[in-house]
Amino acid sequence: DAGVTQSPTHLIKTRGQQVTLRCSPKSGHDTVSWYQQALGQGPQFIFQYYEEEERQRGNFPDRFSGHQFPNYSSELNVNALLLGDSALYLCASRHRRGFTDTQYFGPGTRLTVL
Amino acid sequence: TQLLEQSPQFLSIQEGENLTVYCNSSSVFSSLQWYRQEPGEGPVLLVTVVTGGEVKKLKRLTFQFGDARKDSSLHITAAQTGDTGLYLCAGPPPPGNTGKLIFGQGTTLQVKP
């Protein structure tokens, strides 16, 4: 049973560039959420997708956008990168009709903006 | 304002000692999750607690959910070096079951041999 997978594992970009991160949810899950985690902090919710639409959004600017595909995989896009966007980006999945809000996380993508 | 407050933020102990990590809120949560995270990796789910007063055990780890569902604790008995990591509590902001999780700031645990 494959867990949540993310790619790439590491990425280095320069300010002003754009980046795309990818996520495949755990088998049987239809909902994907993205989180940003700064060093030594808890993850911060960016947004959530199910049925190929953004359903909830955290306090992140429009430079952060996403997409969900029919196979439930998802992409996170960040435009006009800032130094402060350097972080570990985590994808988490669950089934929308799950009994609890338990989510399963991927290994993350470490983004460094220079 | 942090909805989930974890304490302590840092803990450094010797192997074999016991410890407790706390996760507190002024809000009622429908459930709380505990995760452990190692550097450069994603959080790994340890447990989900749902019922007020619930106690769950995972080997040397004991998790409690407060009767009022506003707080939770993680107790580790006879800590081992392999327990080293960042411990995170998380839960759905009220009213719950939205799929969004909010996290505490985390507790960094270092277990020395």
Boltz contact constraints between the chains, C-beta under 6 A:
constraints:
  - contact:
      token1: [A, 31]
      token2: [B, 99]
      max_distance: 6.0
  - contact:
      token1: [A, 42]
      token2: [B, 88]
      max_distance: 6.0
  - contact:
      token1: [A, 42]
      token2: [B, 103]
      max_distance: 6.0
  - contact:
      token1: [A, 42]
      token2: [B, 104]
      max_distance: 6.0
  - contact:
      token1: [A, 42]
      token2: [B, 105]
      max_distance: 6.0
  - contact:
      token1: [A, 42]
      token2: [B, 106]
      max_distance: 6.0
  - contact:
      token1: [A, 43]
      token2: [B, 103]
      max_distance: 6.0
  - contact:
      token1: [A, 45]
      token2: [B, 100]
      max_distance: 6.0
  - contact:
      token1: [A, 48]
      token2: [B, 99]
      max_distance: 6.0
  - contact:
      token1: [A, 56]
      token2: [B, 100]
      max_distance: 6.0
  - contact:
      token1: [A, 90]
      token2: [B, 42]
      max_distance: 6.0
  - contact:
      token1: [A, 100]
      token2: [B, 31]
      max_distance: 6.0
  - contact:
      token1: [A, 100]
      token2: [B, 48]
      max_distance: 6.0
  - contact:
      token1: [A, 100]
      token2: [B, 50]
      max_distance: 6.0
  - contact:
      token1: [A, 101]
      token2: [B, 31]
      max_distance: 6.0
  - contact:
      token1: [A, 101]
      token2: [B, 92]
      max_distance: 6.0
  - contact:
      token1: [A, 101]
      token2: [B, 97]
      max_distance: 6.0
  - contact:
      token1: [A, 102]
      token2: [B, 33]
      max_distance: 6.0
  - contact:
      token1: [A, 102]
      token2: [B, 48]
      max_distance: 6.0
  - contact:
      token1: [A, 103]
      token2: [B, 101]
      max_distance: 6.0
  - contact:
      token1: [A, 105]
      token2: [B, 42]
      max_distance: 6.0
  - contact:
      token1: [A, 105]
      token2: [B, 43]
      max_distance: 6.0
  - contact:
      token1: [A, 106]
      token2: [B, 42]
      max_distance: 6.0
  - contact:
      token1: [A, 107]
      token2: [B, 41]
      max_distance: 6.0
  - contact:
      token1: [A, 107]
      token2: [B, 42]
      max_distance: 6.0
  - contact:
      token1: [A, 108]
      token2: [B, 42]
      max_distance: 6.0
